[in-house]
Amino acid sequence: MKNSKNIVFMALISLVFNVSVTAATSRPTLKINNDRYDHQIQINGQTNVYYRFESSQDFLNWSPVRSYFYHTNNANAHQYWNEGTDGNMEYIRAAMYPTNWVTMNNSIPDNCPEHDNLNIVFRTNAAHIYITSTHPTDYVVNNNVCNENWTGCPNFAPILDVYQGPFLKQNVYDVGTIYVIITRLEEFWRPLGMTFKKDGITIQTNITFIEFGGNIPGTTKFPIYGVIYTDGYLRWIPFPPVNFESICFGNSVLIGPAEIENRPHADISIADFRTATKTLNITYRDGGTAILDPNTISRTSATAKITVGYSTAKSTCTLRSMYVADGNSDCDQVVWTDNSNVIRTNSVMPFYSTSGKSWLFKRHERSLQRESAPNTRITFD
């Protein structure tokens, strides 16, 4: 527990998910590092595994504190957490993930509908990732309003954006059936943008995001269906149904070799659009490549095929989304098929699995905002 600036007592508890361990080798211990002025908590336990601190004021309701982190023999490798000095009495425990995880639910509760607090990480040695978006099926979509909703959000947020350069928006490819637009924002949260190339020739530097759009066959409509950002986040939607001109974006999938963090990223250094194949060749700033193929876009679904050319030792991709509560989210359920072909359904916040073949992240209840945002299925081969 902690009392203002001094911790009086600390509960030394370990939590191990779905894995057999022995207390002698796997149960971590926690201690206060009194050598530091800010009362940091140090973890000692099995190394080369992921831990996360969790806190409670009643021993019944536990909440995660920040992200999972990789615990190594290196004394400076994320072994500490600042316990804070807010005056509350608090118990702390360490949650450990099994070493053979394939999915990690790194989500943290949040009352702000504009924060991506859903953070479900995948780690598998895949050659391809398929991201398929489909319209909601658990309720009838009544509108396509995509307004922001800051109810429940802090009155102010820390300024994290850095200067990218003068604003720029440029149509760099348009053949009627598909178009590509690049945009540079003056400020973005990552320090460097990506260089955009077309067929190997540099067009612009410090680009923040790239939009993909196209013509709905048999119509004069040219809606957007995809966006990829310089931090590796991909947003993909189908063409709108016949009764709407457009639909909202919702879930994002982070593509690339991202670290396990509260706000993970896989910074792109070069994005090269190849006009012959209509694909985007991606080079990551920390190494590795990927190829984004728009694959299939229709009024019912949109599939992006990713060819993986980067290390998947840390992660293969990460589902990012917003969840405050059922009825106030971009995703509230996970329907997944395990390795025995058994279909399972879980609420998204407590979702946990170690293996599977396909994961559908969907909205079961109509949301207060962005109700037209699609469901997202992730599969690998």
N, C-alpha and C positions, 0 to 999 in steps of 0.2 A: 504494500500500500504506500501511498505517498501523501504527505501533508505539507502543503505549501512548497517550501524549498527543500524539505528534508524527507527522505523516504525512511519510514519507520520499520516496515516489514515488507518482504517480497515473497510471494508464493512461487515456489519453484515447481512448475508443472510442465510436462511435455504432452503434446498431442500428436499422435502418429496415425495417418490415414491409410487404411486398407493395406497394411503391410505388417508382416511378422517381424518383430525385433526383440532383442534382449535388452533389459534395462541397463546392463553393464556397458554395452557398446553404443546404445542409441539414445538413452534418455539425456536430454541436455540439461544443463544447470544455468541459472542466471545469477548475476551478481551486479552490484553497483560499483562502478568505476569511480571511486572517491578521489582519484587523482585529477579528475576533470571538474571544472567549475560548474558545468551544466548538468551534472548528475546523469551520465550516460549509463545505460544498461548493457552489460557485456554477456554474450552467450558463449558457453563452452560445451562442446558435444561432438557428435559424429561429424566429420568433415566431408566435403564434396557432396553435400546435399543442400536442398533449399529449405529455409526456415522463414517464418513470419511471426512477428510479435502480435499478440492479441491481448486486449484489455477488458476488464469487467469491474463493476462496482458492487456486484452482488453474488459473484460466483455462478450465476445462472445465465446471464446474457453476455456473450462475448462478442467483441467487435474487432475486426482486423485493424492493425496499425500499419499503415503504409503497405508496401509491396513485399512479396517474398524476396529473399536475397540468397545468393549462393555463398555458403559458408566453407571457407578453405582454411589451410594452415597459416595463411598470411594474416598477421595480426591487424592489418589495416583493411581487410576485405569485408566491409559491411557487417561487422560483428556488434555494432552498437546501435542503440536507439535513444534519442533524447527523451527522457521521461516527462519533461515539462514541469511547470510550476504553477498550475492553475488552481491549486488549493483543494482539488478533489482527492478522496481516498480511492485508490485504484489497485486492483490485482493485475499482474502481468503473467502471461504464459507464452511458451514458444510452440508453434505448430510446425511440424516437419513433414515435408512431402516425400513420398517414396522415390528412390533413385530411378526407377524405370517408368516415370510418368510420361504419358502421351498427351493428356490434356491437363492443364492447371487452371483452376478458377482463382484468378488473382483479383477478383472484384472487391470493391470496398463500398459500403453504403454511402449514399449522398442524397441530399434533399434538393439539389439543383438540377432541373430538367435540361440544362444546357451543358452539363458535364458528362463526359464519357467515362462513367465509373465502372461499367462492365468491361472486364479485362480477362478474356478466356484464351489462354495460350495453347497452341498446338506444337508438339515437337515429334516429328516423325521423318524418316529418311525417304521422302517422296520425290519422284521425278516430276510430277505435275500436281498442281492444285486447281480444283474447279470451284469457282464461286458462282452460284446460281441464285438469282433473285426472282421471286415470284410474288404476285399480289396476295394480300391477306385473304384467307379463306374462312377464318373463324368468326367473321362478322362482315356485314355489308358496309362498304366504304361510302360515306355520305358526302365527303368533301375532300378537296385537295389543298386545303389551307396549310401553309408551311411556316407560319409566323413563329418567331422565337418566343420562349416562355421562361422568364427569369423569376417566376414565383418560387420562393424558398431558397433563392440564391443569395450569397453574401452581398452586402451593399457596395462592396468594392472588391476588386481582385488585384493581386500583385501584377505589376507590369513585367511581363516576360518577353514581349516581342522585341525584336532587334531590327534595325534598318536593313532593308534588302536592296533599296534603290528606287528610282522614280517609277510610279505606276505604269504598267504597260499591259495592253490586251491586244492580241493579234491573231487573226485567222491565218493559219499556216498551211491548211490543206482543206480543199472542198471540191468533191467530185459529184455532188448531188446526193449520192447514197450514203456518204460519210463525210464528216468534217472534223477538224481538229483545231482547237483554240488554245493558245497559251496565255497565261496571265502571271504578271509579277505584282504582288502586293508590296506596298511601301514598307510594311512591317509584318513579320511572321515570327513564330516562336523559335524557329531554328536559325542559326547564325548564317547559314549559307543556302542559297537556292541551287537548283540544278541547271545544267547547261542543256538546252534543247537543240537537237540536231534533226535534220531531215535528210535521209539517205546519206548519212555520214558527214554532212556539211553543217557547221554551226550556224544557227539562226539567231538565238538569243541566249544570254547568260542570266543567272540569278532568277530563274523562273520558279514561281511558287506552286502552281498547279497546272494541269493539262486537262482539258475537257474533250470528251468524245460525244458526238451526236450523229444523227442520221435521219433519213427519210423513212416514214412509215409507208410501206408499199401501198399503192392505190390511193394515197392522200397527198396533200400539199403541206403536210406537217413535218417539221424537222426538230424533234425534241432532243434534249441532252439525255444520254444514258450512262455516262461514266465520268468519273473524275479521279485522277491520281495526283497526290500531293508530294512535295519534295521530301517529306518525312516518311514516305512509304505507304501512306494510307490510301486505300482504294475504296471508292464508293460506286456501286453498280446497281442500276435499276432497269426494269423492262420499259418498253414503250407504254404510255398510258392507255387504259381501256377506252373504248369508244366514247364514253360519256365525259371524259376529262381531257383537257389540253395538256396537262402535265401531272406528275405526282411528286411526292416528297422523297428526298433522300432520308435514310435512317441509319442502319447498321453500317459500320466500316470494317474492312479487313486489312490489317497491317501486313504487307507482304515484304519479306526480307529478314535478314539475320539480326533481329532485335534482341536487346537485353531484356531481362525480366525486371520491369520497372512499373511505377505507378502510371507514367505516361511514356510508354515505350516508343521507339522510333527506329527506322532503318533509312538513314539519309541517302538520297539518290544524288549522285554526282553528274551523271549523264543519262539523258533520255533521248534515244534516237528512233524517230518514227520512220519505218520503212514503207514506202508507198506501194511497192510491188506486192507485199504480203499483208498490208494494213496492220502491222504489228508494231509494238513499241519495245525496243531493246533497251534494257535498263542496266546501268552499272552503278553499284553501291559505293558510297564513299569509303566504307570500311572493308571493301573487297567483295567479290562475287557479282553475279549477274542474274537477270531474270528476263523472260520474254513474256509480254502481255499480249494475248491474242483475244480480240473481242469475241470471237467464236460465233455465238448465235444470239441475236437480239430480235424479239418479237413482242406482240402485245401481251403475251402471257408470261414470258420469262426472258431472262438475260443471263448468259453464261460467259464468264471471263476465264480463259484457260491460262494458267501461269506455268511456264517451264522453269523449273528451279535449277539455278546454277550457282547457288550460294551455300555456305555451310549451314546445316540445320542442327548443329550441336547445341545451340542455345534455344532457338525456336524456329519453326517453319513458317507460321503465320499466327496472327492474333486477332480474335473477334473483339472489336471495340464498339460499345453502344451505351445508351442511357437507360438507367432504371432508377426510379424513385419508389414506385409501388405499382402493383397491378392496376392498370388503367391510367398510369402515368409513366409510360416507358416506350422505347422503340423496340424492346424485346422482353418478353416475360417468361418464355418457356424454351426448353431445349428438347427436341425429339431426336434421339440418336439410336443408331443400330450398332450393337456390340459385335464382337468377333464371332459370336455364336448365332448371328442373324436374329437376335431378339431385339425388338423395338421397345425402347424405354422412353418415358417422358418425365422430365424433372422441371421444377421451377428454376429459373435461371440463376438466382443468387446462391442457393445451396448446392447447385449442380456440381457433381464430382464424378469423374470416370477415369479409368486408367487405360482403356483401349476401346477401339471402335472402328467403324468403316465410313460412317456418314453422320453428319450433325446438321440438324435444321434448327435455326434460331428464329423463332416466330413470336408474334404478338397474339396471344390468346384473347385478351380483352381489349376492347376499343380504348384508345388512349385519348387523353385530353388534348393532345396536339399531334400533328403529323400522322393522322390516322391512315393516310394513303401510303405511308412508307412500307416497303415490301419486306417479306421474309427472306432469310439468307441461308442457303445450304452450302456446306463446305465438305468436299470429298477429296480424296488423294488417290494417286496410282503411282 
